[in-house]
Amino acid sequence: IHDSVQMTNPGVSQLRVRADGKILATAGWDNNIRVFGWKKLKPLAVLQHHTDM
């Protein structure tokens, strides 16, 4: 395990790492997508209210 991040939101339903390994994205039960930098696991962005179409 590289490191861990304490999530303060409801559960995570999906997790993806970009092919170059620099970006991690999670899709949460709260319908938000959270984007992190992999090296420091620092939050970069939150895309709000995404749902399946």
N, C-alpha and C positions, 0 to 999 in steps of 0.2 A: 504494500500500500504506500503510495507516494505521500499522501497527507490526508487529512480529513477536514470537512467543513461542517459546522453545526448549522443545520437548516432550521429556520424558525417558522416555516410555512407548512401547510398540509403536505401529504406524501408526494413522492416523485413517481410518475408513471412511465416516463421514458428518459433515457440518457444517451447522448451521442457525443463522440469525440471526432473533431475534424480530421481529415486524412493526414494533415501535417502534424497533428498532435498538439497544436497550439491553443485550440479553443474547445471548450466543453459546453454543451447546452443540455439543460434539463427541462422537461415538460412536467408541470405540477398539476395536482388535483384541483388547484385553484384557477386553472385555465391560463396560467402565465408561463411563458418560456423565459428561463433565466440563462444568461450567457456568461461564462467565466473564462478568464485566462488560465490555462492549464498550469503554467509554471508556479504561480503563487496562489492559484484558486481564488483570485480576486474577482468579485462581480464586475462585469463590464456593462451589462444592459438587462432590462426586464421588458419583455414584449407582453403587454397585458391583454387579457381576455381572448385568447386564441381557443377556438373550438373546432372540432371536426365538421366538415361541410357535407 
